[in-house]
Amino acid sequence: MAKLKLISEPTFKAKVPVPVAGADKPVMVEMTFKHKTRTDFLKWRDTLRNEGESRPDLDAVMDVLCGWELDDQFNRENVETLLENYLGAAFNILQTYTDQLLQAQLKN
């Protein structure tokens, strides 16, 4: 039986579906995310919907992502390249992150 720690690990991994134009299905890429406490998550979420102003996808993704299984080095420039070339990537990264943090609530 798994033991619950009161303080979560600082990072966690999850597979993110990255849509590829012309492919039958998305490519699953394992990404490493930064864990946020409930308070930090709510603050971050609020920055995404700041009175109608949209925050750049790159900034939002960099707030939560800290690594990936791709051969290319994880850095801001390469994340920007990923987001520019795969239009659904930002949405799926942020959705996967949110789902992972809230998955216990979704399953109940």
C-alpha positions, -999 to +999 in steps of 0.1 A: +000+000+000+014+034-010+020+058+018+009+094+015+034+121+022+020+154+036+044+173+014+043+163-023+073+157-044+085+189-061+081+174-096+060+147-113+060+131-147+030+126-171+026+117-207+012+146-228-005+140-262+011+163-288-010+165-319+009+160-351-006+173-384-013+144-407-008+117-381-035+093-371-030+100-334-010+123-312+025+115-301+027+108-264+056+128-248+066+123-212+071+157-195+082+167-161+060+192-143+065+214-113+041+206-084+021+235-070+003+237-037-034+244-039-027+281-031+000+284-057-021+266-083-051+289-078-028+320-081-013+306-113-047+297-127-059+332-120-030+346-140-043+327-170-076+346-169-066+380-159-096+402-168-098+391-204-061+396-212-046+364-224-012+354-211+013+340-237+011+302-239+049+301-236+049+318-202+021+296-189+038+265-200+072+275-186+055+281-152+046+244-149+071+225-171+106+217-161+117+189-184+108+164-211+118+131-227+126+147-261+162+145-275+163+183-277+174+201-246+147+215-224+149+253-224+126+282-232+137+285-268+130+249-275+097+250-257+088+280-279+098+259-310+075+231-298+046+254-293+051+271-326+052+238-346+025+218-328-005+240-324-023+219-298+007+213-276+003+242-252-034+234-246-026+197-240+004+205-217-017+228-195-047+204-196-025+174-186-009+194-158-043+205-144-057+170-148-028+155-129-032+179-100-069+174-098-072+137-108-083+126-074-113+149-076-121+138-111-122+101-103-145+106-073 
